[in-house]
Amino acid sequence: MNIRAKIYGGVQATEEPLLKPKRPKGAKADTLNSVTVRRETSRATNARSEDRHRLNDEHARLTFAGTDYEVELINLSGGGAMIGTGLQLMLWDRVNLHLGNHGDIECAVCWVRDGKIGLEFAHETRLDWPSDQVATVLRHVIERTFPHISFEASEETPPPPVQWTDEHRDARRHPLIWNGVLHHDYQSSDVRIRNISESGAMIELSANIRVGSEPLLEFSETVSMSATVEWAVGDQVGLRFHVPFEMEMLSESRPTVAATNWVPPAYLDPDSKAGEDHWKRLSISQLRQELEGFMKH
């Protein structure tokens, strides 16, 4: 390079620059996607939307007839699961799938094929409290949310007394589903509450969420609970409440009624009878009648 010519002229700056421009490393001025961030820990969940229902090397515990079995989780979302197991099950057998702490959910076998089994989740929100407390709260919820519901039986015929036991609850199920809003990672997502107890809950959530994060679960404008995410598998998330949850607070939120035309997710095989109602759920009026009988007993 001719330094003298550079100083006194004779060479255009664009023809031969003093310093050659360096190729930038890292982030570009007009974009942020060139920044590479090293991940310190492995993903707790699959964040790719196209793969979130398909699981890799996930296992769970399945309880059938009082015995526990380890099964492979192949798909999990949308109210059902596909598992891999050598266990011999029949159509509509009832099993319990354990995904983690607060992650117990009752399922029905809706198809069996080549070592794979499709499970349909119970539709109602499971309330893990003593049966007498559940009956009292359900009665208050019906009176508050469905005051227009009348008994199917004649008013002249008093409802028979009912002993509301755990076995009775399993045989004749309530049809109520509690939903909520989860505030997490600077966003809010609608969730379905699969089960809830004093110490935590299992929710169904379509958005991705970080294990270890501390979201706020909102039931209504007046009822909310802070929690920690203990686990996340597919669309199912386990929450641990920071303070004990009082079941009576459910009376201040409005549940919905389980639909009779539930559409199973694609991996549960639409050709099967998974969309039919095999849960022997009570209607709202039948539930109200039984609860009135229980309270008078």
DRENTI-543908 format. One line per 2 residues: number of its first residue (from 1); their letters; for each residue x, y, z of N, C-alpha, C. Coordinates in steps of 0.001 Angstrom, whole numbers. Atoms other than C-alpha are relative to their C-alpha. Layout:
NUM	a	X:Y:Z:X:Y:Z:X:Y:Z; ...
***
This chain:
1	mn	848:-1191:0:0:0:0:884:1242:0; -761:-1232:123:1361:3526:-931:-502:993:1026
3	ir	417:-879:-1076:1158:5520:2334:68:1451:-434; -165:-1384:434:2490:8722:758:-1153:438:-903
5	ak	1112:-328:899:-138:8583:-1934:-1308:117:776; 1203:-84:-816:-2788:8008:689:-102:1352:680
7	iy	-1:-1257:-748:-1719:11133:2599:-177:1203:-920; -19:-1181:861:-1097:13528:-304:-924:-106:-1190
9	gg	975:121:1072:-3733:12236:-2662:522:-837:-1136; -384:778:1175:-3676:10433:-5934:-636:-1358:-30
11	vq	658:1300:-60:-5511:7323:-4755:-1349:189:687; 1334:-97:-597:-9231:7161:-4110:-125:-952:1186
13	at	126:830:-1208:-10150:5871:-665:-769:-1267:-256; 796:1185:263:-12626:3478:-2164:767:-1051:-766
15	ee	-778:962:788:-9953:1875:-4328:855:-887:875; -904:783:-850:-7638:791:-1544:-125:501:1432
17	pl	209:-493:-1371:-8811:1233:2066:1205:-260:879; -1103:169:-949:-6329:1686:4901:-161:-1304:797
19	lk	272:1217:-763:-7965:-1093:6922:-1119:-758:-675; 1036:830:594:-9887:-3929:5415:-1090:-273:1027
21	pk	1092:265:-966:-13331:-4350:6997:12:-1444:452; 24:1344:-563:-13553:-7312:9317:-1394:-574:-120
23	rp	1285:678:16:-16296:-9880:8999:-536:-70:1430; 501:-30:-1389:-18514:-9360:12075:-259:-1400:542
25	kg	283:1243:-698:-18756:-12150:14578:-1053:270:1072; 1047:-174:-997:-21781:-12635:16814:-1228:636:-601
27	ak	1268:-573:417:-24894:-10485:16546:181:1006:-1115; 48:-1005:1041:-25642:-8467:13422:-759:1203:512
29	ad	612:-1230:-472:-26787:-4877:13774:-1505:3:-184; 1410:-89:322:-30194:-5510:12258:-784:-1259:358
31	tl	708:1211:-366:-31103:-8873:13737:522:-542:1312; -397:598:-1269:-31014:-10779:17007:174:-1501:-89
33	ns	-53:1451:84:-31233:-14337:15715:1386:-536:-301; -1370:478:211:-27484:-14444:15080:734:-229:1311
35	vt	-628:198:-1301:-26754:-14540:18807:-126:-1458:407; 8:1390:-439:-25791:-18015:19969:90:-38:1515
37	vr	27:108:-1451:-26717:-18738:23576:180:-1462:376; -270:1371:-419:-25244:-21846:25128:-1003:-407:1068
39	re	971:502:-975:-27870:-23903:26983:742:-736:1107; -721:577:-1130:-26602:-24736:30468:-575:-1334:425
41	ts	646:1256:-385:-29127:-27506:31116:-820:-515:-1157; 817:585:1057:-31055:-29892:28931:-1443:429:155
43	ra	1401:-389:-29:-34652:-29118:28020:-804:-958:873; 901:834:-798:-37231:-30334:30493:-1190:-453:-815
45	tn	1096:367:888:-39862:-30369:27746:419:256:-1424; -266:-206:1409:-39896:-30486:23988:-697:1266:-443
47	ar	570:-1302:326:-40381:-26871:22853:-398:100:-1461; 377:-50:1400:-40856:-27694:19164:-1467:-388:-137
49	se	1447:220:19:-44549:-27358:18490:-376:-1218:-823; 384:1127:835:-44554:-29986:15773:324:-1336:644
51	dr	-395:1247:-641:-42987:-32564:18113:-487:-92:1446; 284:-51:-1428:-44517:-31592:21460:-869:-1160:466
53	hr	857:1109:-401:-47037:-34443:21432:746:-1326:-51; -809:1210:119:-44457:-37049:20470:1126:73:1017
55	ln	-987:-8:-1072:-42251:-37965:23419:1109:-994:-293; -1160:867:187:-38811:-39523:23440:532:-435:1361
57	de	-594:574:-1202:-37587:-41838:26193:-664:524:1273; 755:-395:-1192:-40329:-40818:28634:-714:-1232:547
59	ha	651:1126:-643:-41666:-43322:31138:-904:489:1128; 933:-345:-1070:-44458:-43296:33694:-402:-1273:717
61	rl	496:1131:-777:-46086:-45533:36284:-1488:-172:-260; 1401:320:258:-49374:-47242:35508:-474:-966:1074
63	tf	570:880:-1018:-51564:-48805:38202:-1241:-664:-564; 1149:776:462:-53955:-51578:37223:-243:-1138:977
65	ag	399:1053:-940:-55821:-53850:39642:938:-60:1202; -814:-79:-1193:-53652:-52656:42535:1478:-250:-195
67	td	-1405:274:276:-50311:-53398:40820:567:1103:-879; -660:-1056:769:-47847:-50825:39453:853:-606:-1106
69	ye	-806:410:1150:-46179:-51172:36046:687:1236:-590; -676:-1080:716:-43603:-49031:34258:-354:-102:-1484
71	ve	397:-17:1406:-44765:-47991:30781:737:1120:-705; -594:-1054:822:-43364:-45929:27941:-1087:976:-437
73	li	907:-1031:485:-45085:-42623:27194:394:356:-1432; -282:-288:1405:-45308:-42199:23424:-606:1339:-412
75	nl	682:-1275:236:-47838:-39348:23149:-775:372:1237; 723:-443:-1187:-49472:-37222:25806:-486:1426:-202
77	sg	612:-1328:109:-51870:-34315:25302:-1468:-163:-324; 1371:-16:493:-55431:-33353:24505:-954:-958:671
79	gg	930:864:-706:-57110:-35498:27142:251:-1477:-166; -288:1419:162:-55393:-38778:26338:1487:-253:-134
81	am	-1409:390:106:-52144:-40694:26053:104:-1294:-787; -325:1277:612:-50567:-43455:24015:1237:-536:713
83	ig	-1096:603:-746:-48327:-45824:25936:458:-1274:-697; -536:1271:457:-46111:-48758:25082:227:-914:1186
85	tg	-116:922:-1124:-46330:-51802:27334:-365:-1400:-462; 389:1379:255:-46530:-55562:27314:-1164:-453:846
87	lq	1116:328:-875:-49359:-55440:29838:-1241:-315:-825; 1204:420:714:-52475:-57254:28635:-1217:687:608
89	lm	1173:-721:-454:-55398:-54861:28993:-1141:-188:-986; 1186:116:824:-58943:-55029:27666:-606:1382:-226
91	lw	671:-1257:270:-61040:-52270:26126:-813:451:1207; 724:-679:-1068:-62441:-49848:28742:400:-451:1390
93	dr	-584:205:-1319:-60318:-51234:31569:363:1364:583; -358:-1243:-679:-59760:-48483:34142:1386:-138:621
95	vn	-1359:-18:-536:-56163:-47625:35041:280:1396:525; -470:-1306:-470:-54368:-44804:36833:1404:241:-540
97	lh	-1294:-383:554:-51494:-43030:35097:623:1024:932; -705:-872:-942:-48917:-41392:37380:1136:694:-742
99	lg	-994:-767:764:-46913:-38624:35683:1017:686:893; -883:-696:-925:-45331:-37072:38763:-798:421:1216
101	nh	710:-486:-1178:-46217:-35356:42018:-1223:811:-435; 1289:-581:381:-49887:-34277:41765:-418:-406:-1409
103	gd	269:358:1384:-49957:-36059:38417:-736:-1308:-189; 795:1225:140:-52343:-38974:39038:-1275:309:-771
105	ie	1211:-212:777:-55125:-39258:36490:-581:-1348:-400; 677:1243:361:-57696:-41980:35884:-218:-35:-1511
107	ca	114:162:1446:-57843:-43341:32336:-821:-1250:-317; 676:1183:524:-59872:-45794:30288:703:-438:-1273
109	vc	-642:543:1199:-58356:-48071:27651:-987:102:-1164; 918:-162:1137:-59877:-47088:24298:462:-767:-1238
111	wv	-409:931:1051:-57755:-49250:21956:1299:-682:397; -1209:791:-253:-55030:-51907:22043:478:-540:-1331
113	rd	-503:456:1286:-52751:-52672:19128:1525:-96:22; -1438:213:194:-49241:-54173:18685:851:574:1127
115	gk	-797:-453:-1130:-47959:-53456:22174:-207:1455:371; 307:-1392:-312:-49388:-49936:22188:-1461:93:466
117	ig	1328:-146:-597:-52412:-48775:24167:-388:1471:4; 528:-1356:-54:-54554:-45661:23797:-822:181:1263
119	le	692:-286:-1250:-55800:-44136:27047:-774:1302:-126; 833:-1199:-60:-58645:-41662:27410:-74:478:1444
121	fa	24:-537:-1350:-58442:-39358:30435:-1436:179:485; 1284:-361:-600:-61360:-38989:32827:-262:1470:-266
123	he	308:-1341:466:-63187:-35835:31818:-85:1016:1127; 256:-979:-1050:-64049:-34224:35153:1282:355:748
125	tr	-1110:-378:-865:-61687:-32361:37452:-60:-837:1272; -52:844:-1198:-60614:-34714:40209:303:859:1216
127	ld	-163:-764:-1234:-60963:-33217:43696:521:-941:1076; -643:922:-941:-58559:-34918:46112:-167:471:1439
129	wp	341:-282:-1381:-60296:-34284:49422:-928:-1094:502; 971:983:-501:-62427:-36447:51724:-1358:196:-653
131	sd	1243:-6:761:-65753:-37338:50144:-1051:944:565; 1015:-890:-568:-67903:-35393:52604:301:1461:-325
133	qv	-361:-1359:384:-65958:-32191:51860:-302:245:-1466; 283:-137:1427:-66255:-32799:48132:-1487:192:-233
135	at	1446:-103:174:-70008:-33293:48410:-503:1380:410; 438:-1320:-468:-70441:-30078:50398:363:1092:-997
137	vl	-439:-1029:946:-68409:-27994:47959:-748:-115:-1321; 740:171:1250:-70107:-29499:44887:-1410:557:127
139	rh	1350:-525:-213:-73484:-28621:46367:8:1523:-69; -88:-1453:35:-72423:-25010:46914:282:505:-1418
141	vi	-323:-404:1369:-70967:-24826:43403:-1240:-51:-881; 1208:141:820:-74202:-26089:41833:-1007:1095:337
143	er	934:-1045:-398:-76316:-23670:43858:430:1359:-530; -522:-1305:425:-74082:-20762:42855:66:121:-1514
145	tf	-258:-71:1436:-73348:-21645:39225:-1190:-430:-840; 1120:533:786:-76437:-23578:38102:-1308:111:805
147	ph	1215:-129:-821:-79348:-22137:40124:-1271:-370:-754; 1191:287:796:-81760:-22792:37245:-248:-1488:-157
149	is	147:1448:178:-81182:-26566:37309:-990:-535:1026; 975:629:-886:-84140:-28441:38740:186:-1510:-33
151	fe	-117:1442:-58:-84450:-32066:39711:-771:-642:-1144; 725:749:1017:-85386:-34552:37024:-1161:-770:629
153	as	1073:725:-686:-87456:-36424:39601:-1079:982:450; 1104:-835:-450:-90803:-35111:40836:327:618:1349
155	ee	-231:-672:-1273:-90715:-32580:43656:-697:-736:1143; 742:702:-1043:-93207:-34777:45507:751:-1214:516
157	tp	-769:1177:-406:-90721:-37645:45670:1339:445:549; -1277:-448:-550:-87884:-36839:48071:1128:-923:-461
159	pp	-1117:832:434:-84465:-38038:46928:420:-960:1095; -413:966:-1020:-83272:-41170:48699:1307:427:643
161	pv	-1266:-358:-657:-80505:-40734:51260:1169:-709:-670; -1178:534:683:-77047:-41250:49776:1199:114:925
163	qw	-1265:-38:-718:-73863:-42174:51579:1094:295:-1015; -932:-452:1026:-71305:-40204:49573:1406:-498:343
165	td	-1287:614:-300:-68324:-42543:49850:919:119:-1201; -954:-21:1105:-65169:-42750:47752:-415:-969:-1091
167	eh	422:968:1007:-66528:-45870:46046:-1186:541:-803; 1156:-572:691:-69769:-44083:45237:444:1084:-967
169	rd	-494:-1061:870:-67857:-41118:43817:616:-573:-1263; -621:612:1172:-65906:-43427:41515:-1044:-591:-932
171	ar	1017:648:824:-69040:-45221:40325:-869:1018:-725; 865:-1032:566:-71156:-42085:39731:764:1310:45
173	rh	-949:-1099:47:-68967:-39216:38617:-710:1326:-216; 532:-1331:277:-69653:-35502:38725:524:455:-1369
175	pl	-386:-381:1358:-69458:-33779:35298:730:1337:-83; -502:-1368:-19:-67733:-30536:36365:1491:70:-315
177	iw	-1385:-245:401:-64504:-29215:34861:367:1428:393; -483:-1332:-346:-62585:-26312:36359:1114:406:-963
179	ng	-1028:-592:853:-60541:-24082:34090:608:1191:725; -646:-1162:-599:-58225:-21202:34868:922:668:-989
181	vl	-996:-721:803:-55577:-18838:33568:1323:-81:741; -1332:83:-589:-51878:-19409:34191:820:1184:-502
183	hh	-850:-1150:336:-49730:-16257:34286:1452:-432:189; -1374:529:-42:-46164:-17263:33425:833:613:-1108
185	dy	-957:-453:1021:-43084:-15970:31579:-552:1165:-820; 518:-1214:642:-44722:-12605:30784:-1121:-295:-993
187	qs	1154:305:830:-47767:-14242:29206:-1056:-682:853; 1113:656:-690:-51138:-15674:30190:-577:-1070:-912
189	sd	485:1126:787:-52465:-19052:29040:-1209:-623:676; 1148:730:-525:-55833:-20744:29445:410:-1431:307
191	vr	-362:1358:-408:-55520:-24059:31285:-1255:-741:435; 1026:888:-532:-57719:-27002:32192:578:-697:1215
193	ir	-482:601:-1244:-57399:-28301:35738:-432:-1454:20; 287:1437:29:-57149:-32089:35638:-285:-537:1395
195	ni	290:361:-1385:-56912:-32618:39381:593:1064:903; -461:-1023:-937:-56387:-30453:42421:-150:-532:1415
197	se	18:390:-1402:-55612:-30991:46089:477:1191:820; -452:-1079:-882:-54549:-28937:49076:1407:466:-346
199	sg	-1409:-335:204:-50876:-29046:48056:384:287:-1444; -405:-241:1379:-50932:-28855:44259:-1071:-398:-988
201	am	965:285:1062:-52603:-29485:40936:732:-493:-1234; -462:378:1325:-52165:-31032:37522:-873:749:-1000
203	ie	733:-792:972:-53130:-28772:34625:374:-422:-1408; -269:234:1421:-53383:-29122:30862:248:1350:-644
205	ls	-467:-1296:490:-51506:-26326:29105:604:-171:-1376; -509:131:1363:-50830:-25840:25381:1315:754:-203
207	an	-1235:-772:142:-48001:-23295:25858:1155:-715:689; -1178:551:-658:-44450:-24198:26825:233:728:1318
209	ir	-275:-593:-1303:-43450:-23588:30429:1246:-649:575; -1268:480:-541:-40168:-23932:32285:-213:-692:1346
211	vg	-7:662:-1298:-39768:-26460:35081:812:854:966; -657:-857:-982:-38839:-24523:38217:-528:1421:14
213	se	572:-1342:17:-40693:-21379:37190:-1120:101:1028; 990:-222:-1046:-43196:-19838:39606:-1156:823:-555
215	pl	1139:-704:583:-46445:-18959:37808:-1087:270:1030; 1189:-263:-807:-49741:-17696:39206:-1185:-648:-693
217	le	1178:673:535:-52791:-19910:38694:-1236:756:481; 1178:-801:-324:-55963:-17806:38551:-1267:-798:-293
219	fs	1271:701:145:-59325:-19488:39126:-1126:962:-349; 1005:-1034:232:-61409:-16312:39124:641:1336:354
221	et	-524:-1321:-329:-61031:-12593:39733:394:107:1463; -262:-84:-1438:-60931:-13254:43464:835:-1156:544
223	vs	-718:1184:-479:-59127:-16621:43679:1194:-277:-907; -1213:339:743:-55527:-17255:42606:999:-636:960
225	ms	-996:703:-803:-52615:-19392:43807:1356:103:-672; -1366:49:507:-48869:-18967:43403:521:-1424:141
227	at	-436:1394:35:-47084:-22210:42560:1380:-108:-640; -1255:333:672:-43878:-23834:41374:-255:-1164:-947
229	ve	142:1079:975:-43745:-25995:38232:975:-1111:370; -841:1124:-402:-42471:-29393:39374:391:-882:-1174
231	wa	-307:825:1159:-42654:-31234:36045:-917:419:-1146; 809:-277:1187:-43964:-30876:32500:271:-1096:-1019
233	vg	-109:1071:993:-44656:-33734:30091:-1103:208:-1026; 1005:-284:1008:-46391:-33005:26811:-776:1243:383
235	dq	863:-1120:-385:-49352:-30755:27595:-367:-24:1475; 369:143:-1410:-49591:-31883:31237:1100:574:891
237	vg	-948:-718:-854:-47946:-29826:33999:-389:-216:1462; 230:171:-1430:-47584:-30499:37727:406:1248:759
239	lr	-245:-1205:-790:-47839:-27535:40115:15:-333:1486; -7:88:-1471:-46904:-27332:43795:-342:1385:545
241	fh	436:-1278:-545:-48772:-24599:45663:952:466:1105; -871:-562:-1034:-46784:-22258:47908:-689:31:1363
243	vp	772:63:-1245:-49564:-22217:50512:-1131:-991:-217; 1086:973:175:-52318:-24793:51167:-1224:622:-669
245	fe	1199:-446:705:-55338:-24477:48893:-1227:-523:723; 1241:383:-658:-58742:-24506:50562:-1051:-309:-1054
247	me	917:430:1037:-61256:-26446:48509:-1238:887:-76; 1176:-863:13:-64049:-24073:49543:143:1154:-987
249	ml	-210:-1101:941:-62436:-21456:47273:-476:-351:-1403; 525:385:1305:-63601:-23496:44286:-1431:489:-187
251	se	1374:-495:93:-67107:-22289:45102:-51:1398:-589; -46:-1365:514:-65990:-18809:44040:408:48:-1476
253	sr	-328:55:1429:-65030:-19960:40536:-1089:-779:-724; 1094:577:771:-67319:-21091:37754:516:-1167:-858
255	pt	-418:1139:824:-66827:-24624:36344:-856:-122:-1255; 799:355:1174:-68036:-25931:32996:-430:-1456:122
257	va	512:1368:-25:-69881:-29168:32278:687:-808:-1090; -680:859:965:-68078:-32042:30550:-884:-251:-1208
259	at	754:213:1230:-69150:-32344:26934:-196:-1485:-253; 275:1400:332:-70736:-35566:25709:570:-377:-1363
261	nw	-520:267:1347:-69203:-35217:22226:1493:308:-69; -1446:-215:-35:-65528:-35132:23226:667:-646:-1209
263	vp	-714:501:1176:-63260:-35523:20181:1399:-412:426; -1325:448:-431:-60161:-37644:20870:1089:554:-896
265	pa	-1114:-420:848:-56733:-36481:19652:316:-1054:-1038; -239:883:1147:-55471:-38008:16417:689:-1295:395
267	yl	-754:1206:-332:-53101:-40436:18101:-816:-997:808; 872:956:-675:-55995:-41995:20017:-897:-735:-987
269	dp	681:753:1049:-57317:-43295:16678:-1480:405:-97; 1386:-450:136:-60506:-41493:15575:-972:-1115:-389
271	ds	876:1095:398:-61841:-44799:14221:-480:-828:1183; 447:746:-1178:-62134:-46167:17733:-1219:683:607
273	ka	1173:-571:-666:-65017:-45466:20105:413:883:1172; -497:-816:-1109:-62922:-43138:22266:-871:1199:276
275	ge	824:-1177:-210:-65357:-40284:21742:-1294:-285:715; 1238:316:-700:-68243:-42127:23377:184:143:1503
277	dh	-43:-224:-1438:-69133:-41585:27001:-117:-1328:742; -7:1259:-752:-68147:-44586:29124:288:249:1487
279	wk	-412:-337:-1348:-67632:-42741:32406:-1146:12:1002; 1162:43:-898:-71170:-43040:33859:-118:1278:814
281	rl	102:-1280:-692:-71266:-39348:34672:-1455:337:307; 1312:-528:-343:-74224:-37858:36470:-234:1305:-758
283	si	334:-1327:504:-76047:-34946:34896:-7:967:1176; 15:-982:-1078:-76135:-31686:36848:-1215:-194:898
285	sq	1210:184:-815:-79719:-32311:37961:83:-1269:844; -159:1235:-777:-78922:-35901:39011:988:202:1144
287	lr	-989:-257:-1041:-75852:-34727:40905:-607:841:1115; 643:-845:-1012:-77863:-32028:42650:-953:-815:863
289	qe	937:834:-749:-80486:-34580:43636:746:-891:991; -753:878:-895:-77910:-36955:45094:643:791:1133
291	le	-619:-805:-1032:-76165:-34148:46946:-1021:466:1033; 1059:-373:-939:-79442:-32982:48462:-304:-1174:923
293	gf	229:1176:-822:-80022:-36542:49646:1113:-229:991; -1137:168:-884:-76528:-36658:51094:-62:986:1171
295	mk	17:-1008:-1056:-76959:-33399:53001:-1109:-268:1012; 1102:285:-921:-80258:-34616:54492:242:-1280:803
297	h	-242:1307:-626:-78795:-37982:55482:619:174:1382
***
